[in-house]
Amino acid sequence: MQNPNDVTTQAFDGLVREIAIELGITDKRVYEILGNDNPYPKLWRLLNPLGRLNADRLELIRADFNARCDRITRGCNQPSTIVTLTRELHDVIEHVLERRPPAERREAINEAIVELYKQLQLCGGAE
């Protein structure tokens, strides 16, 4: 594991201009956000005690974060198939029926949401 500041520095290296354009802000503002305003190290400062105090709540954040990353890296690029959508919805139902821990149910629900979002995109209803 790296220092959170190092991770963001490495991740954004060489992409500041493109990110600024996508966000509609200046390059300078991107650098400001990555500097003292950098939310990533601040978030980790909060997540450490959260995980010690309530692991299920930390799992909620992990499941949501993973689902969001999946949507960004492959969700918007690949349309959902009916097979994938059926499997993801079936997983949610099974998790509920089996009374799985909340963290496991949340992860399954987030994965199903990603697939439903893809279907919504196919219908022209996603923003």
Steps between C-alpha positions, in 0.01 A plus 500: 500500500625845409452834666162637378667818372748293299218292352314805373818662373583186303143450375455856373852544359478618140119519500434831675415689179253238378337476843471878522328509161261219598409672827482845346758646738850638460819297522591713801181395680575132436844548656338680795262210555787254484701710746369599842137445390570142392197301620664157473733526804223677694262215427752243622540692821126449557482141373762362737298563819174416320636154417614444856167615646264340249637271230160463328483873438847496351387211278211716381749761378721233343208343312382837375851606399561173314167526319575858398848406376354206307244730339773744399749242371265262327140583579464791263705336227324166479124463476332271747382168367178337610702211641712730715200700615311184594799361690556821696134533595487132595804550725325783685189289556708206623696720740177633648337157526810351662516795742860568413686772692411856399842560342456202267146607409617855430774377269253284305254789482769738373599253230137468395469879492793517258323256268168683532678826421639344181148397401379851571773634269377270224152650543636851475400581855839529672672831550 
